[in-house]
Amino acid sequence: MDQQGPYSESRVEIGGATVSLTKVASGEKCLRVLGDATGFAGERQGDTLFCLLSPGNAAALRNHLPWLRPQPLGLRTSVGFGDRLGLATPGHVQAMRQFDAIAPVFAQQSVRENARTGRTPQQVMDDATWGVFQAGWRAPWGADADHLKTLDDADAFVAAGFTLYTIDPGDHVDGEAHTDSPAEVEAKVQALPWDALEDTVRDMEQRYLGRVFNLGDFPMALERELLYRAAAKYGSAIAHTAAMYRHLVDRMGDTVFELEVSVDETATPTLPEEHLYVAGELKRLGVKWVSLAPRYVGSFEKGVDYVGDLAVFTAHLAKHAAIARALGPYKLSIHSGSDKFGIYSIIAELTGGGSAKLTGALVHLKTAGTSYLEALRAVAQVDPAFFREILALACGRYETDRATYHVSAGLDRVPALDTLKDTDLPDLLDQFDARQVLHVTFGSVLDVFGERLLAVLRQHEGVYYALLEAHFRRHLSPFVGGG
């Protein structure tokens, strides 16, 4: 059983009151307000108000304590901590303590993940708020509305106060343009939404053909065929991204926000020349963004290390980084970025800012399901019988749940549970196939075991936080010269 009583790092003075987070005898957490409790709702016992961790109380706390409100993070090296369970932020904070040069995004969830977990953008924001408060984090942090595909997707995140909006126009990317015949590509270019692009074919050609773009060590030119393939592949996605950006500008009013553009969830890699075209067209349309996620070469599968030729990846990333510096500067975003330990040092070196103003790496590392996997590792340590139930369910659901993920695990390669001792179970979180099976079946596991899983983690939160701290220090160290 972990701590009961106050979390000392949360204690802070607010005017005539002292507020802190505490765990009561039932194991539940509550906000304790000693003194003037104006704006908070709860049950009074003497001169103390005990408050539920409700949306209203979270909003009141953010109103009093500005460091609990997320902020735009600019070009600082940054990392996104997805938290599917809403319990991981204190562990993420523990991992961040020794990495002042990196800016954290503590609230990060996609529409797809929220649909599977049953959470709302406001719940994601509030869970991060309470975690930041509990751990006593005072430095700037961000909130990422991840993988937004439609105008309607964005509005609930705007209402919840998110600061970074990741636009995913992948449904508008034409991957077949990569291999279409020249005649098919020509027809697709002619059929692009030129009015929405505020452009014509002739003007596009004049901007790109016969020109050499100075990208430092990588001068780049687009021949007609490559330009047309880039336009056929990404033209509609660019128009959609511009529409999404303008919608956000309208909704956000005077509130400052940041944009990320993501074309990573596509079948074919983004060629450097295609990246140049996408960035150039977005700039022409007045879109402002802080980070961009191409589809890199190689395989960025969920929950496991990079799969691919490191020399080829290095050569391509160097060109992407040169484009990001020349046309921005903006950060390269690494999606499905967790557990890619084999390439972190390469990314850190090649995305270095290269100027006095940009001393860190121009990179945003985005993680999601890896925190959930560390939660399962905690369960394997403290409740082996329950973990066996979880893995059995995950194996039964894998073939269905894998449909929307890029994974290659095989059920036949997952070690049989009846051959494993309880002490062997945590190591399954390091086995390629078991790890991916557990990663992509989180929605099914939460549907069946959600409350039970949360109860175990709350009871053993110290174990969970320690695992998160160790896990994410491995992620962060390469971006600060080894930490």
C-alpha positions as CSV (number, residue, x, y, z in Angstrom):
1,M,0.0,0.0,0.0
2,D,1.4,3.4,-1.0
3,Q,1.2,6.7,0.8
4,Q,-1.8,8.0,2.7
5,G,-1.9,11.5,3.9
6,P,-0.8,14.7,2.2
7,Y,1.5,15.0,-0.8
8,S,4.0,17.4,0.5
9,E,5.1,18.7,-2.9
10,S,1.6,19.9,-3.7
11,R,1.3,22.2,-0.7
12,V,1.0,25.9,-1.6
13,E,-0.3,29.1,-0.2
14,I,-3.2,30.9,-2.1
15,G,-4.0,34.2,-0.5
16,G,-5.5,33.3,2.9
17,A,-5.6,29.6,2.3
18,T,-3.2,26.6,2.2
19,V,-4.1,24.0,-0.4
20,S,-2.7,20.5,-0.9
21,L,-3.5,17.1,-2.3
22,T,-4.1,14.4,0.2
23,K,-5.1,10.7,0.2
24,V,-7.7,9.8,2.7
25,A,-8.4,6.5,4.5
26,S,-10.5,5.1,1.7
27,G,-7.6,5.5,-0.7
28,E,-9.2,8.3,-2.7
29,K,-7.5,11.6,-3.3
30,C,-9.0,14.9,-2.5
31,L,-8.1,18.6,-2.4
32,R,-7.6,20.0,1.1
33,V,-8.2,23.7,1.6
34,L,-7.3,25.2,4.9
35,G,-8.6,28.7,5.4
36,D,-10.4,30.8,2.8
37,A,-12.0,28.3,0.3
38,T,-13.8,30.7,-1.9
39,G,-14.3,29.2,-5.4
40,F,-13.9,25.6,-4.2
41,A,-16.7,23.1,-3.5
42,G,-16.5,20.4,-0.9
43,E,-17.3,19.1,2.6
44,R,-16.2,21.3,5.5
45,Q,-14.7,19.8,8.6
46,G,-13.8,22.6,11.1
47,D,-11.6,25.1,9.3
48,T,-10.7,22.7,6.5
49,L,-12.6,22.0,3.2
50,F,-12.2,18.6,1.6
51,C,-12.9,18.8,-2.1
52,L,-13.4,16.1,-4.7
53,L,-11.1,16.2,-7.7
54,S,-14.0,17.5,-9.8
55,P,-13.8,19.6,-13.0
56,G,-15.0,22.7,-11.1
57,N,-12.3,22.3,-8.5
58,A,-9.7,21.7,-11.1
59,A,-10.7,24.9,-12.9
60,A,-10.7,26.9,-9.6
61,L,-7.2,25.6,-8.9
62,R,-5.9,26.5,-12.3
63,N,-7.4,30.0,-11.8
64,H,-5.4,30.5,-8.6
65,L,-2.1,28.8,-9.8
66,P,-0.9,29.9,-13.2
67,W,1.6,27.1,-13.4
68,L,-1.2,24.6,-13.6
69,R,-2.3,26.1,-16.9
70,P,-0.6,24.7,-20.0
71,Q,1.4,27.0,-22.3
72,P,2.8,27.1,-25.8
73,L,6.3,25.7,-25.7
74,G,7.8,27.2,-28.8
75,L,11.0,25.7,-30.3
76,R,12.3,24.1,-27.2
77,T,13.1,20.4,-27.4
78,S,9.9,18.7,-26.2
79,V,8.4,15.4,-25.3
80,G,4.7,14.4,-25.2
81,F,3.5,12.1,-22.5
82,G,0.3,10.3,-23.5
83,D,-1.6,9.0,-20.5
84,R,-4.4,6.6,-21.4
85,L,-5.3,6.0,-17.7
86,G,-5.1,9.5,-16.3
87,L,-2.7,8.4,-13.5
88,A,0.8,8.7,-15.0
89,T,1.6,12.5,-14.7
90,P,3.3,12.3,-11.3
91,G,5.6,9.6,-12.8
92,H,6.2,11.7,-15.9
93,V,7.2,14.6,-13.6
94,Q,9.6,12.5,-11.7
95,A,11.3,11.5,-15.0
96,M,11.5,15.2,-16.0
97,R,13.2,16.5,-12.9
98,Q,16.7,16.1,-14.2
99,F,16.0,17.4,-17.8
100,D,15.5,21.2,-17.5
101,A,16.4,21.6,-21.2
102,I,13.3,19.6,-22.3
103,A,9.8,20.9,-22.2
104,P,7.1,18.4,-21.3
105,V,3.6,18.0,-22.8
106,F,1.8,16.4,-19.9
107,A,-1.7,16.4,-21.4
108,Q,-1.7,14.6,-24.7
109,Q,-4.4,12.4,-26.1
110,S,-5.9,11.7,-29.5
111,V,-9.5,11.5,-30.5
112,R,-9.0,7.8,-31.3
113,E,-7.6,7.1,-27.9
114,N,-10.3,9.0,-26.1
115,A,-12.9,7.0,-28.0
116,R,-11.4,3.8,-26.8
117,T,-10.9,4.9,-23.2
118,G,-14.2,6.7,-22.8
119,R,-12.4,9.9,-21.7
120,T,-13.1,13.5,-22.8
121,P,-10.6,16.3,-23.6
122,Q,-11.7,18.0,-20.3
123,Q,-10.9,14.8,-18.3
124,V,-7.5,14.5,-20.0
125,M,-6.8,18.2,-19.0
126,D,-8.0,17.8,-15.5
127,D,-6.1,14.5,-14.9
128,A,-2.9,16.3,-16.0
129,T,-3.8,19.3,-13.8
130,W,-4.1,17.1,-10.7
131,G,-0.9,15.2,-11.5
132,V,1.1,18.4,-12.0
133,F,-0.3,19.8,-8.8
134,Q,0.4,16.6,-6.8
135,A,4.0,16.4,-8.0
136,G,4.7,20.2,-7.5
137,W,5.8,20.9,-11.1
138,R,6.1,24.7,-11.6
139,A,7.8,25.0,-15.0
140,P,5.9,25.4,-18.3
141,W,4.2,22.4,-19.7
142,G,1.9,21.9,-22.8
143,A,-1.3,20.2,-23.7
144,D,-1.6,18.4,-27.1
145,A,-4.9,17.7,-28.9
146,D,-3.5,14.9,-30.9
147,H,-4.4,13.6,-34.4
148,L,-7.4,15.9,-35.1
149,K,-9.0,14.9,-38.4
150,T,-12.1,17.1,-38.6
151,L,-13.3,20.6,-37.6
152,D,-15.6,19.1,-35.0
153,D,-12.8,17.1,-33.4
154,A,-11.0,20.4,-32.4
155,D,-13.8,22.2,-30.6
156,A,-13.9,20.1,-27.4
157,F,-10.1,20.5,-27.0
158,V,-10.4,24.3,-27.5
159,A,-13.0,24.4,-24.7
160,A,-10.8,22.4,-22.4
161,G,-7.8,24.8,-22.9
162,F,-5.4,22.8,-25.0
163,T,-2.4,24.7,-26.4
164,L,-1.0,22.5,-29.1
165,Y,-3.3,21.1,-31.9
166,T,-1.9,18.3,-34.1
167,I,-3.7,18.2,-37.4
168,D,-3.8,14.8,-39.1
169,P,-4.8,15.2,-42.8
170,G,-3.9,11.6,-43.5
171,D,-7.3,10.7,-44.9
172,H,-6.6,13.3,-47.6
173,V,-3.2,12.0,-48.6
174,D,-3.2,10.0,-51.8
175,G,-0.6,7.3,-51.3
176,E,-1.2,5.8,-54.7
177,A,0.2,8.9,-56.4
178,H,3.6,7.5,-55.4
179,T,3.3,4.7,-58.0
180,D,0.5,6.0,-60.4
181,S,1.3,6.3,-64.1
182,P,2.3,9.8,-65.3
183,A,-1.2,10.2,-66.9
184,E,-2.9,9.3,-63.7
185,V,-0.8,11.7,-61.8
186,E,-1.6,14.5,-64.3
187,A,-5.3,13.9,-64.0
188,K,-5.1,13.9,-60.2
189,V,-3.2,17.2,-60.2
190,Q,-5.8,18.8,-62.5
191,A,-8.6,17.6,-60.1
192,L,-7.1,19.1,-57.0
193,P,-9.2,21.7,-55.1
194,W,-7.4,24.6,-56.6
195,D,-9.8,27.2,-55.2
196,A,-9.2,26.0,-51.7
197,L,-5.5,26.0,-52.4
198,E,-5.8,29.5,-53.7
199,D,-3.6,28.5,-56.6
200,T,-3.3,27.3,-60.2
201,V,-1.3,24.6,-61.9
202,R,0.7,27.2,-63.8
203,D,1.5,29.3,-60.7
204,M,2.6,26.1,-58.8
205,E,5.0,25.3,-61.7
206,Q,6.4,28.8,-61.7
207,R,7.2,28.6,-58.0
208,Y,9.0,25.3,-58.1
209,L,10.3,24.3,-61.5
210,G,13.7,25.5,-62.6
211,R,14.6,26.6,-59.1
212,V,17.3,25.3,-56.7
213,F,16.3,25.6,-53.0
214,N,19.2,26.4,-50.7
215,L,19.1,24.0,-47.8
216,G,22.7,24.3,-46.6
217,D,24.4,21.0,-47.3
218,F,21.4,19.8,-49.4
219,P,20.5,22.0,-52.4
220,M,17.3,20.6,-53.7
221,A,15.3,20.9,-57.0
222,L,12.0,19.5,-58.0
223,E,11.7,18.2,-61.5
224,R,8.2,18.3,-63.1
225,E,7.3,14.6,-62.4
226,L,8.3,14.8,-58.8
227,L,6.5,18.1,-58.3
228,Y,3.3,16.6,-59.8
229,R,3.6,13.5,-57.7
230,A,4.0,15.6,-54.6
231,A,1.0,17.7,-55.4
232,A,-1.2,14.7,-56.3
233,K,-0.2,13.0,-53.0
234,Y,-0.4,15.9,-50.6
235,G,-2.4,18.7,-52.3
236,S,-5.8,17.9,-50.8
237,A,-4.1,17.3,-47.4
238,I,-2.6,20.8,-47.6
239,A,-6.0,22.3,-48.3
240,H,-7.6,20.4,-45.4
241,T,-4.8,21.5,-43.0
242,A,-5.2,25.1,-44.0
243,A,-9.0,24.9,-43.3
244,M,-8.4,23.3,-39.9
245,Y,-5.8,25.9,-39.0
246,R,-8.2,28.8,-40.0
247,H,-11.0,27.1,-38.0
248,L,-8.7,27.1,-34.9
249,V,-7.7,30.7,-35.4
250,D,-11.4,31.6,-35.4
251,R,-12.1,29.5,-32.3
252,M,-9.1,30.5,-30.3
253,G,-9.6,34.3,-30.8
254,D,-6.8,36.1,-29.0
255,T,-5.6,33.0,-27.2
256,V,-2.1,32.0,-28.4
257,F,-1.9,28.4,-29.6
258,E,0.5,26.2,-31.5
259,L,0.0,23.8,-34.5
260,E,1.6,20.6,-35.5
261,V,1.1,19.1,-38.9
262,S,1.2,15.3,-39.1
263,V,1.4,13.2,-42.2
264,D,3.0,10.2,-40.5
265,E,0.1,7.7,-40.6
266,T,0.4,7.0,-44.3
267,A,1.5,4.0,-46.3
268,T,4.5,5.6,-48.1
269,P,7.4,7.6,-46.7
270,T,7.5,11.4,-47.2
271,L,10.3,12.1,-49.5
272,P,12.4,15.2,-48.6
273,E,11.2,16.8,-51.8
274,E,7.6,16.2,-50.8
275,H,8.4,17.7,-47.3
276,L,9.7,20.8,-49.1
277,Y,6.5,21.0,-51.2
278,V,4.2,20.6,-48.1
279,A,6.1,23.2,-46.1
280,G,6.3,25.6,-48.9
281,E,2.6,25.4,-49.7
282,L,1.5,25.7,-46.0
283,K,3.6,28.8,-45.7
284,R,2.1,30.3,-48.8
285,L,-1.4,29.7,-47.4
286,G,-0.5,31.5,-44.2
287,V,-0.4,28.5,-41.9
288,K,1.9,28.8,-38.9
289,W,3.2,25.7,-37.2
290,V,5.7,24.7,-34.6
291,S,6.3,21.1,-35.6
292,L,5.8,18.8,-38.5
293,A,5.8,15.0,-38.6
294,P,6.7,13.4,-41.9
295,R,6.3,9.7,-42.5
296,Y,9.9,8.7,-42.1
297,V,11.6,5.8,-43.8
298,G,11.7,2.5,-42.0
299,S,9.2,1.2,-39.6
300,F,7.9,3.0,-36.5
301,E,5.8,0.3,-35.0
302,K,4.0,0.7,-31.7
303,G,5.8,0.0,-28.5
304,V,9.1,-1.3,-30.0
305,D,12.4,-0.1,-31.3
306,Y,13.0,1.3,-34.8
307,V,13.0,-1.3,-37.5
308,G,15.0,-0.4,-40.6
309,D,18.3,0.5,-42.1
310,L,20.0,3.1,-39.8
311,A,22.1,4.5,-42.6
312,V,19.1,5.2,-44.8
313,F,17.2,6.7,-42.0
314,T,20.1,8.9,-41.1
315,A,20.5,10.2,-44.7
316,H,16.8,10.9,-45.0
317,L,16.5,12.6,-41.6
318,A,19.4,14.9,-42.3
319,K,17.5,16.3,-45.3
320,H,14.2,16.6,-43.4
321,A,16.1,18.5,-40.6
322,A,17.7,20.8,-43.2
323,I,14.2,21.6,-44.6
324,A,12.8,22.3,-41.2
325,R,15.6,24.7,-40.4
326,A,15.5,26.5,-43.8
327,L,11.7,26.9,-44.1
328,G,11.0,27.5,-40.4
329,P,12.7,26.9,-38.2
330,Y,10.3,24.3,-36.8
331,K,10.6,21.1,-35.0
332,L,10.5,17.7,-36.5
333,S,8.0,15.6,-34.6
334,I,8.6,11.9,-34.1
335,H,5.2,10.0,-33.8
336,S,5.1,6.5,-32.4
337,G,8.3,7.8,-30.8
338,S,8.4,5.8,-27.7
339,D,10.9,3.0,-27.3
340,K,12.9,4.0,-30.4
341,F,16.1,3.8,-28.4
342,G,18.2,2.8,-31.4
343,I,17.7,6.2,-33.2
344,Y,17.4,8.8,-30.4
345,S,21.0,9.8,-30.6
346,I,20.8,10.2,-34.4
347,I,17.7,12.3,-34.1
348,A,19.2,14.5,-31.4
349,E,22.4,15.1,-33.4
350,L,20.7,15.8,-36.7
351,T,18.0,18.1,-35.4
352,G,20.4,20.3,-33.4
353,G,19.4,24.0,-33.8
354,G,22.8,25.1,-35.1
355,S,22.6,28.7,-33.8
356,A,22.9,30.7,-30.6
357,K,19.1,31.0,-30.5
358,L,18.4,27.4,-31.0
359,T,20.7,25.5,-28.7
360,G,18.7,22.3,-28.3
361,A,17.4,19.8,-30.7
362,L,14.6,21.0,-33.0
363,V,12.5,17.9,-32.2
364,H,9.3,16.9,-30.5
365,L,9.2,13.3,-29.3
366,K,5.6,12.0,-29.0
367,T,4.9,9.0,-26.8
368,A,1.5,7.4,-25.9
369,G,1.0,3.7,-25.1
370,T,4.3,3.1,-23.5
371,S,3.0,4.6,-20.2
372,Y,0.1,2.2,-20.3
373,L,2.6,-0.7,-20.8
374,E,4.5,0.4,-17.7
375,A,1.2,0.3,-15.9
376,L,0.9,-3.3,-16.9
377,R,4.5,-4.0,-15.8
378,A,3.5,-2.6,-12.4
379,V,0.5,-5.0,-12.3
380,A,2.7,-7.9,-13.3
381,Q,4.9,-7.1,-10.3
382,V,2.2,-6.6,-7.7
383,D,-0.7,-8.8,-8.9
384,P,0.6,-11.6,-11.2
385,A,-2.7,-13.4,-11.3
386,F,-4.5,-10.3,-12.6
387,F,-1.8,-9.7,-15.2
388,R,-2.3,-13.2,-16.5
389,E,-6.0,-12.4,-17.0
390,I,-5.1,-9.2,-18.9
391,L,-2.7,-10.9,-21.2
392,A,-5.2,-13.7,-21.9
393,L,-7.8,-11.2,-22.9
394,A,-5.3,-9.2,-25.0
395,C,-4.4,-12.3,-26.9
396,G,-8.0,-13.0,-27.6
397,R,-8.6,-9.5,-28.9
398,Y,-5.4,-8.8,-30.8
399,E,-6.4,-9.8,-34.3
400,T,-9.4,-7.4,-34.1
401,D,-7.8,-4.5,-32.3
402,R,-4.6,-4.4,-34.4
403,A,-6.6,-3.2,-37.4
404,T,-5.9,0.5,-36.9
405,Y,-2.3,0.1,-35.8
406,H,1.0,-0.5,-37.6
407,V,2.3,-3.7,-35.8
408,S,3.8,-7.0,-36.7
409,A,3.5,-9.1,-33.6
410,G,2.4,-12.7,-33.9
411,L,0.3,-14.5,-31.3
412,D,2.3,-17.6,-32.0
413,R,5.4,-15.9,-30.7
414,V,3.9,-14.7,-27.4
415,P,5.2,-17.0,-24.6
416,A,2.6,-19.3,-23.2
417,L,1.4,-18.2,-19.8
418,D,1.4,-21.8,-18.4
419,T,5.2,-21.9,-19.1
420,L,6.0,-18.8,-17.0
421,K,6.5,-18.3,-13.4
422,D,5.1,-15.2,-11.7
423,T,8.6,-13.7,-11.5
424,D,8.9,-14.0,-15.3
425,L,5.8,-11.9,-16.1
426,P,7.3,-8.4,-15.9
427,D,9.8,-9.4,-18.5
428,L,7.0,-10.0,-21.0
429,L,6.8,-6.2,-21.3
430,D,10.2,-6.4,-23.0
431,Q,9.3,-9.2,-25.4
432,F,8.5,-7.8,-28.8
433,D,5.3,-9.8,-29.6
434,A,3.8,-9.7,-26.1
435,R,4.5,-6.0,-25.8
436,Q,2.7,-5.1,-29.1
437,V,-0.3,-7.4,-28.3
438,L,-0.7,-5.6,-24.9
439,H,-0.1,-2.2,-26.5
440,V,-2.9,-2.2,-29.1
441,T,-5.6,-4.0,-27.1
442,F,-5.8,-1.3,-24.4
443,G,-9.3,-0.4,-25.3
444,S,-10.6,-4.0,-24.9
445,V,-8.7,-4.4,-21.6
446,L,-10.1,-1.2,-20.2
447,D,-13.6,-2.2,-21.2
448,V,-13.4,-5.4,-19.2
449,F,-10.9,-4.6,-16.4
450,G,-10.8,-0.8,-16.3
451,E,-11.9,-0.1,-12.8
452,R,-9.9,-3.1,-11.4
453,L,-6.8,-1.9,-13.2
454,L,-7.1,1.6,-11.9
455,A,-7.7,0.4,-8.3
456,V,-4.5,-1.7,-8.4
457,L,-2.4,1.2,-9.7
458,R,-3.9,3.6,-7.2
459,Q,-3.0,1.2,-4.4
460,H,0.5,0.8,-5.7
461,E,1.1,4.2,-7.3
462,G,4.7,4.4,-6.0
463,V,5.6,1.3,-8.0
464,Y,4.0,2.8,-11.1
465,Y,5.7,6.1,-10.7
466,A,9.1,4.5,-10.2
467,L,8.7,2.4,-13.4
468,L,7.7,5.5,-15.4
469,E,10.6,7.5,-14.1
470,A,13.2,4.9,-15.1
471,H,11.5,4.2,-18.4
472,F,11.4,7.8,-19.5
473,R,14.8,8.7,-18.4
474,R,16.0,6.3,-21.0
475,H,13.9,8.3,-23.6
476,L,15.1,11.7,-22.5
477,S,18.8,11.2,-21.8
478,P,20.0,11.1,-25.5
479,F,18.5,14.5,-26.1
480,V,20.6,16.2,-23.5
481,G,23.9,14.6,-24.1
482,G,23.2,11.6,-21.9
483,G,21.4,13.6,-19.1
